[in-house]
Amino acid sequence: MSKRYAAVAITRSGIELAVKLGGRLGGTEVFVYAKYSGELEARSGEITVFDGPVRGVLPGLFGSYEAVILFFSLGAAVRLTAPLLRDKRTDPAVIVIDERGEHVISMLSGHLGGANRLTLEIAELLGSHPVITTASDVQGTFAVDLLGREYGWRADSFTSMKGVSAALVNGEPVAFVQESGERDWLPPGAEVPEHVFMFASRAELRYSRRSFSAAIVVSDRVTEEPEEDAPADTTLAEYTVVYRPRSLVLGLGCNRGTSAEELEAVVLRTLNELRLSLDSVRNVATAGIKGDEAGLLALCVKYSWELVLYTPEQLNTVDLDHPSEVVFRATGAYGVCEPAALLSSGAHSLLQPKLKSGNVTIAVARIVYPGEKEGKSGE
């Protein structure tokens, strides 16, 4: 198993704690200073004994591990890691533990790097006190830069992230618009603050006629211009972050040998016409007979989409407005793209019914999540 965490210790007490943690926290490789390692022997993939200044060891660890756990003083950790810092989106989590193991401190990359989560886990394993100072955690609310991370949500841009986060933790009015995506995004134990106002659509927000310092939009729809007589689009606050949930399913059918380029062109054109985001596609669904279609496989690889396959019997469980005898003779099912999209998404209706273009047929469905009514996602 590849190692995810590097635990570094340079004193006898620290080494003892680091080795203990290495035995309890899976995926941890322990790095110990030779002078105080005693009878410890280097064990490949578990314990590495180094002879020389720790300053020379850390750069390699920063580029190789998700988290670096340092068993020495906070001041020393700051001085040693400062020259290695680049960007919070790429820096590893850094956690500092005093050599008596009394405190586990989330020092760097608390949110994006996962240091806060790992700090709590380590504190539990060692019976220590976790120290977390990020404002959202202290206030018991949510972190803007971690929204929907476990579901694969993607931010369109990080440009306004700091401004939205500042508005959230400083109690300024924040609009939260969720048009699609999972509804259980709030972390366990966290609450939505009173100064965060929830809306089911951008249209609902526009007609509220409220003003906000910042806005968070969770939607698979591309921002559209409001009607002429509608109020100004107040989602465009001074700071706005747009998250793309993975809420769309593409039902695809194609003739044998259809190229990935033709499939891609149809997908891009269809989503553009529907004003839907490519980043919100969760997967492609089709008939099992298409499971070896080179163009389809290449398209899914390019965009990291899962290819979900259905048997003719499964596809035929979906009632179709226009069943096709031609398709039945070729595949054993009366339709491919429409029933595949519906089965995979769990929806009862399509955003885009079957559309034929050249060698490709496409249908688009939006996933319906618990707590969400179909057809109410910003439409």
Disulfide bonds with the S-S distance in Angstrom:
none
